[in-house]
Amino acid sequence: MTAILSYIVVFIQQYLVPFIFSIGLIFFFYAIIKYFIIGPGEEPEREEGRLYFIKANVWFFAGMVIYITVAAIVAFVTWVGELPVDTRTGEGVLEVPDTPQVRSD
């Protein structure tokens, strides 16, 4: 099960998020062309350029949110996996060095 999750995380972090950022970058460059190069004299072209700037920001923000969410979930799952838990009782066990351990067998 963990292998499948690790493949999903790798896919999201290495393929999906860069793809979303690249879409945002394409919108950003297209907005620059529409707003500054094609549209200085034409107001409809400038308005379309503004809309593409907004779309670029939305795609960048979506990529950032997905990346941060996946990173937080992976960090949380890793952190939970490292917690010392007694498998018999399910209670947390704090291991302090150089102390005698009491067994309840």
Steps between C-alpha positions, in 0.01 A plus 500: 500500500778744580660435161184612324480813713863582434443464125200733525700756696788483253257540209338804658827666601702425188238509225169658599628808684758594232228451236270740685783752540580473129138575410520807722827602333346466155206719605745751651708533182188517284363774727823698463473474122131596499532786749830663412578407138166462322272712717656842577262675262201269525301476820332160426843342452622652827193368682562153361862529614381589851279193502795281403704651785222397737492148353878474536477595868221248557705218344810597699296514821336163426840340443633647823199382700524147360874483563476631857205272579677189373821596683306555823318167469827317432667673796206414726489135394877474547475664841216270611698199380792598724293533819584238760182303564455188708341247264338299781309782669507765231632756748794722429828391651764751590839335511736679734863386479670342804178420685376157599207372299203357691317210339139425570493135388 
